[in-house]
Amino acid sequence: MTSFSHAFATSAYVRSFLAGFRISHAPPALGTVMLHLSELASFISSILVDLFSAAANDYMSVPWATVCIDMWTVPGSRASYGAPAALELLTRLRATTTFFKHSDAGAQILSAIIVAGDSAIRGLVSEVATCWGSTYLSLARLYSMCPRLSIFFCSTTLTADQRKRCVAHRDWDNMRYLMAILTPVFEVTKECQRTSATLADIFSLVVALCKTLLLDTIVAPKFPEHPLAVGSDSIESFLQENPDDDVIELDNRLYPSEAVYIETRGGYESLCEEAAVAVRIMRDEIDRLFFNPKENAKNWLRNPAVLSAVLLSPGDGRMLREVGDWVGMGDPTAEAETAVLETAAKLQPTAEAFGGCGSAGPLRSTAELSELRVTARSSLVLWQADVSPECEHTLEPSRVDRAAREELSRFRRRSDSAMAGDAMEFWRAHRAQFPALFVVAGSVFGAVGSSASCEREFSIAGRLVASDRSSLSTGSVEMHSLVSSNADLFPYNTASVPSLSHAEAANFRETVNGYVSSTGEAEAGSDDVDTDEEESEDEEQLAVGWGPYD
């Protein structure tokens, strides 16, 4: 029997049953919930339209960039790590994690195992197939649980099927090599999620990732064993007492590390074939997504917003020249200066609209962390720009203000002789010295467009369309998501939200974007059924898009 109120009330059997008890049942008016949902969604929609219109008016024709916060390599998980052997390794490791996810008894036994120096109760972490950051988190937890897992699988009470979930010795070894290449990727994607990260910060991180993967060696944790230290206080104490030890921090635990060669080299420890192939694929993907000479939308050295942000960061002008030469695209300084001056000309009339500029903090969110702790957490090799001064590149653009050109010339002379530092702090302290460029800095160092909000939308929609609500229409899902994501825009007294007639609500719902599959997608969907691991992604992550905002 359905629990839907209208169907419940119109059932002849139910009505006759209730009549015997002299009970009347009056269902709510049809569409009451949908009407109120439409009112809330319409209210939020009108506010967002006004906000976007104001932003478009303030930033008309100003260059912009969007940065996604996670990374896949190629569509589909079967090729995402470059070799069938890598997929087979990850499949076996996932089977171990899945076993404890599906066996409450096994998970409780695992948690009850006492390990000297590491008594914290933790569970294994599942991953999202093809997502490099998610794979890293899953492998890091599995690595740190190695002592417990070893004890668990030595039990004589396990069945033959359960023993198959044991991680083999060779798999532990190969897993740490795969973690070695995923660690810098995870570090970069995590830093890109910071709301205070500027385009200049992200550019430096991408260059550092590219440089790290092109070196002969990479830092890898040693074969899993008991951690050297557990927890923040213990890690800090160990690092202070042993500052010269080679260590790496994983899952809030400190482990010994070593440098291994990426390519096979006789007589030296090298990455396994699965990890070596993944490194080569990642190098190609970084070039394709960030330094693509065939597509300007994926070439950060041709992106006006990125070039402006890097040029206006103290000391980063040198890095811009050196990176351009390093990747074989030449010095982009002239294009960067043109972008800064043209942006200054566009924003100069509205300079009074910009307020103070707060500090974004250091390149990494390292507040309250010692320098040794930061080193233990990072495997990136940062770009060290040549501190020798370079010759000035002169520009005489005809469409820019003379004051902006003079300020840019003074800033370049000062920047070329300075070390790299916090750009936001610099512009807050030197606003009066460079009033025209400060307006540009307020634009290019503003909030970077991130994919975080889009990914949160998927999570919200996933919670809405549960197994018991799988019949929701696309319009209802969109309105629920819109209201849920922007609840902070509602007034304290929701009674002030304008009421809509049923006709007005229906008209609003007609304007809601509902997903309509194309003919090709519909035909493909009827013939092919993909598993979660075989679904292809529309676009690789950590990509950049840009253009004039018009």
Number of C-alpha atoms within 10 A of each C-alpha: 7 8 8 9 13 14 13 16 17 12 13 11 11 14 15 12 12 14 12 8 8 9 10 10 14 8 13 10 8 10 10 11 11 16 20 15 17 27 22 22 24 24 17 21 18 10 14 14 11 11 12 11 11 12 12 14 12 14 18 14 15 22 22 21 22 18 21 21 21 23 22 21 24 21 16 18 21 19 17 21 27 21 17 13 13 22 18 13 18 19 13 17 21 20 16 20 22 16 15 19 16 10 10 11 11 16 17 13 12 21 19 14 15 14 14 9 11 18 12 12 11 12 16 21 18 18 18 13 20 25 17 24 24 19 21 22 21 21 27 23 19 26 22 23 22 17 19 19 18 14 13 20 17 11 10 8 10 13 9 8 8 13 16 14 18 18 19 12 10 9 15 17 16 19 25 22 26 26 25 22 25 23 22 26 25 21 18 23 22 15 18 27 18 15 13 22 21 24 26 23 24 21 20 21 25 23 18 20 22 23 15 21 21 14 12 12 17 22 24 24 24 16 18 18 13 20 18 16 20 22 13 13 9 14 20 19 13 17 20 13 10 12 12 9 12 16 23 23 24 22 17 17 19 27 23 19 18 14 16 20 18 25 19 14 11 7 6 8 15 20 25 19 18 21 27 22 17 20 22 16 18 23 16 14 19 21 15 16 19 24 22 19 17 9 12 17 20 21 21 23 28 21 23 26 27 27 27 28 27 28 26 28 24 23 24 25 24 27 21 23 21 19 19 16 13 11 12 11 15 14 17 19 22 14 16 24 24 20 22 27 26 21 26 25 18 19 24 18 10 11 17 9 9 13 9 11 19 14 15 19 16 16 18 19 15 12 9 7 12 13 11 16 23 16 15 21 18 16 23 23 17 15 18 13 17 14 14 9 12 13 8 11 10 11 13 9 13 8 10 17 16 14 15 23 22 13 17 20 17 13 18 22 14 13 21 22 15 15 15 18 16 16 25 23 15 16 26 16 13 11 16 10 13 18 17 23 27 25 27 28 25 21 22 27 27 17 14 22 16 19 18 14 11 11 13 13 17 12 12 17 15 12 12 18 15 11 9 8 10 9 10 13 12 15 17 19 16 21 23 18 21 18 20 14 15 14 12 10 12 15 10 8 7 9 8 9 14 10 16 16 10 16 10 15 19 14 12 16 20 11 9 17 11 14 10 9 10 9 9 8 10 11 11 11 12 8 8 8 10 10 7 11 12 15 15 15 14 9 12 17 19 21 23 21 17 20 16 13 14 10
